[in-house]
């Protein structure tokens, strides 16, 4: 990957979109990439729409602004499709990842005429099966790594395990559940539409 990859995250306060963006930046940095990971701050509160961003490249990143034309968009909460133009500015050849149990055909009327690639993942089901609580950012993080190809999945899992071992040193059961969620998400992300 020599080109700059830009990702925009849409979620609601408390769902972990900002955390996912920052974790992705940390993991990419740990494998030698140049990175930026940052949220867009406003009057955030629990449940309010939030936006976060990632830039990842093999080369030095010299731009320091919000991302207006992302390669990829990750939508952590599909209810945002009704209130936020999540497809705004997606580059030709880019893709959108949506946390949903619905098909791309069901989602299309809510995507403002978007005709690019759509990936879906049911983060709720993965969380229920692995974590016992709903933390959608964990499966979404793995899914975005899979569809962007910014790093090999095995390397991603290895780096995430190191990061989570440090974060949850006193809660090994949390580490195990998160690792299962990441692995399951890598396998279960679905490509629903290609153009």
C-alpha positions in Angstrom: 0.0 0.0 0.0 1.8 3.1 -1.2 -1.2 5.3 -1.7 -2.9 7.3 1.1 -6.0 5.5 2.4 -8.6 7.7 4.1 -11.4 6.4 6.2 -14.4 8.3 7.7 -16.3 6.8 10.6 -19.9 7.6 11.5 -21.4 6.5 14.8 -23.2 7.7 17.8 -21.6 8.8 21.1 -20.8 5.8 23.2 -20.6 3.2 20.4 -16.8 3.4 20.1 -16.4 4.9 16.6 -13.7 7.3 17.9 -12.0 4.5 19.8 -12.1 2.3 16.7 -10.5 5.0 14.6 -7.7 5.6 17.2 -7.1 1.9 17.6 -6.8 1.4 13.9 -4.2 4.3 13.8 -2.3 2.7 16.7 -2.1 -0.7 15.1 -1.1 0.7 11.7 1.6 2.8 13.3 2.9 -0.3 15.2 3.5 -2.1 11.8 5.4 0.9 10.4 2.7 2.9 8.6 2.3 6.7 8.8 -1.0 7.5 10.4 -3.5 10.0 11.6 -6.5 9.1 13.7 -8.8 11.8 15.1 -12.4 12.6 15.9 -14.3 15.7 14.8 -15.5 17.4 17.9 -18.8 19.2 18.4 -21.4 19.0 21.0 -21.0 15.2 21.5 -23.0 13.4 24.0 -24.2 9.9 24.5 -26.2 8.9 21.4 -25.4 12.0 19.3 -23.9 11.5 15.9 -20.1 11.7 15.8 -17.5 11.5 13.1 -13.9 10.2 13.3 -11.2 9.8 10.7 -8.1 7.8 9.8 -5.4 8.4 7.3 -2.9 5.6 6.7 0.0 5.5 4.3 3.5 4.0 3.7 4.6 7.6 3.0 4.7 10.7 5.2 1.3 12.3 5.5 1.4 16.0 4.9 -2.3 16.9 4.9 -3.9 18.0 8.2 -7.6 18.5 7.7 -10.8 16.6 8.0 -11.4 14.0 5.3 -13.9 15.2 2.7 -13.3 12.5 0.0 -12.7 9.2 1.8 -11.8 6.0 0.2 -13.9 4.1 2.8 -16.7 5.0 5.1 -17.6 2.9 8.2 -21.2 3.4 9.5 -21.3 2.0 13.1 -25.1 2.7 13.5 -27.4 2.3 10.5 -30.0 4.6 12.0 -27.6 7.4 10.9 -28.5 6.6 7.2 -31.7 8.6 7.9 -30.0 11.7 9.3 -26.4 11.9 7.9 -25.3 11.8 4.3 -22.8 9.0 4.9 -22.0 8.6 1.2 -20.9 12.2 0.8 -17.6 12.5 -1.0 -16.7 8.8 -1.3 -14.0 8.4 -3.9 -14.7 6.5 -7.1 -13.6 2.9 -6.4 -14.2 3.4 -2.7 -16.6 1.5 -0.5 -19.0 1.8 2.4 -19.2 -0.6 5.4 -22.5 -0.7 7.3 -23.3 -2.4 10.6 -26.6 -4.0 9.8 -28.5 -7.2 9.4 -30.2 -5.9 6.2 -29.1 -6.6 2.7 -27.6 -3.9 0.4 -30.8 -4.0 -1.7 -32.8 -3.0 1.4 -30.2 -0.2 2.2 -30.0 1.3 -1.3 -33.0 3.7 -1.0 -31.3 5.3 2.1 -27.9 5.8 0.3 -28.7 8.9 -1.8 -28.1 7.3 -5.1 -24.7 5.8 -4.1 -23.6 3.2 -6.7 -20.3 2.0 -5.3 -19.3 -1.1 -3.3 -21.2 -1.9 -0.1 -20.0 -4.2 2.6 -22.2 -5.2 5.6 -21.6 -6.9 8.9 -23.9 -7.7 11.7 -21.9 -6.4 14.6 -24.7 -7.0 17.1 -24.9 -10.7 16.4 -21.1 -11.0 16.6 -21.0 -9.1 19.9 -23.8 -11.3 21.3 -21.9 -14.5 20.4 -18.5 -13.3 21.6 -18.7 -10.5 24.1 -22.2 -10.8 25.7 -22.5 -7.0 25.4 -23.0 -4.7 22.4 -19.7 -3.1 21.5 -20.0 -2.6 17.7 -16.6 -0.9 17.3 -14.8 -4.2 17.8 -16.3 -6.1 14.8 -16.4 -2.9 12.7 -12.6 -2.4 13.2 -11.8 -5.9 11.9 -14.2 -5.5 9.0 -12.7 -2.2 7.9 -9.2 -3.8 8.0 -10.5 -6.6 5.8 -12.1 -4.5 3.2 -9.3 -1.9 3.0 -6.5 -4.3 2.8 -4.3 -1.9 4.8 -2.7 -4.8 6.6 -2.7 -8.6 6.5 -5.5 -9.9 8.8 -3.0 -12.1 10.8 -0.8 -9.2 11.4 -3.8 -7.1 12.5 -4.9 -9.8 15.0 -1.4 -10.1 16.4 -1.1 -6.4 16.9 -4.6 -6.1 18.4 -3.8 -8.9 20.8 -0.8 -7.0 22.1 -2.8 -3.8 22.4 -5.7 -5.5 24.2 -3.4 -7.5 26.5 -2.0 -4.2 27.7 -5.4 -2.5 28.0 -7.1 -5.5 29.7 -4.2 -6.8 31.7 -6.5 -7.4 34.7 -9.4 -8.7 32.7 -8.2 -11.7 30.6 -11.8 -12.8 29.8 -12.4 -9.4 28.0 -9.3 -10.1 25.9 -10.6 -13.5 24.8 -14.0 -12.2 23.9 -12.6 -9.3 21.9 -10.2 -11.5 20.0 -13.1 -13.9 19.1 -15.1 -10.9 17.9 -12.3 -9.6 15.7 -11.7 -13.1 14.1 -15.4 -13.6 13.5 -15.8 -10.2 11.9 -12.9 -10.9 9.5 -14.8 -14.0 8.4 -18.3 -12.6 8.3 -18.0 -9.2 6.6 -20.0 -9.5 3.4 -19.6 -7.8 0.1 -23.2 -7.1 -1.1 -22.8 -5.0 -4.2 -20.1 -4.3 -6.7 -19.9 -1.9 -9.6 
